[in-house]
């Protein structure tokens, strides 16, 4: 394949798919009207039945009050499901699926962080097609089933600025029996409508802003440095084209903007500055759209081993009991070591990413790009109060083989990296991630 990273004029295809997106401070007030339009367009007359999936911690907040008053003003009858944990898991999905079957909704609305939206997506699949969720995961964890067809109309309203799940066809779930997280995707799980109101992130505590901000940063960085889309084999059947398409012209546009926004606003957003929080909200949405088209690679693959094997750890500002490491921190903690490994696979892109994140380019030598990007990431981690490596999360050198063995199961993500990692390579990245400064 002879492309300058990629060549849009060659015979490879890529597909773009997005929800109808409304972004802006105060936009949650449109939820009722948007729900009504969606229902009426599908022939619903009279009262509109809405199944609302949300987080129990949001129930007493002004965010949920605003969502409910907007829905009720639009003649919607709302049933609420909120028995969710911070990390979406298969048990919550089964409960939410039972709720959806009973509610017989015209429209499903999710209001919350990525776990809420991911639970709603997966629960719709389970409720609609009566199949346990683990059958949709790739073997050996599941049966590799495809989602058979359409779900309910879905409006996703994020209340954090990290996962971008409102704009992706992906659900990330923890399988409780395996104590491990896996991803499944289907074009049918892409929400129909996304309403992103940055005011929902005003009250996010500092650690949540840092963790979710790094999740968005990493989504963009992984998209931008992913294997080129034209290096993946593309099926002639468009239905079989996965959302993990590799770096492509569409995801590049978004990822570069996200990296620039993170370089300028991540630190101030963690400090609570409102304009910076709005910018990071926009960045997270763009990053979600980008990774919904390009896919992630090693930082996300290696985060799953960390959440699989974490023990006796709590995180400030999160209500979840031990063991708990938020997704964004589990992704960010190995990032500086990973980019030093991946840089030789896409040196110019690592250099450009470092510049967009605000690094000063001391050398134009692309061979220095891994060190340059790594140093800027470490600076951002330190300034936003992220843990200094795996040691700070309770791991030590004796855990490295088990972390590696767990994460090596994430085959598609590992294959989407610009440089293929062996298990020895991954173990060395984990070793280098024990402590960064
Ligand atoms: Fe993520």
Boltz pocket constraint, residues with backbone or C-beta under 6 A from the ligand:
constraints:
  - pocket:
      binder: B
      contacts: [[A, 162], [A, 163], [A, 215], [A, 219], [A, 300], [A, 327], [A, 331]]
      max_distance: 6.0
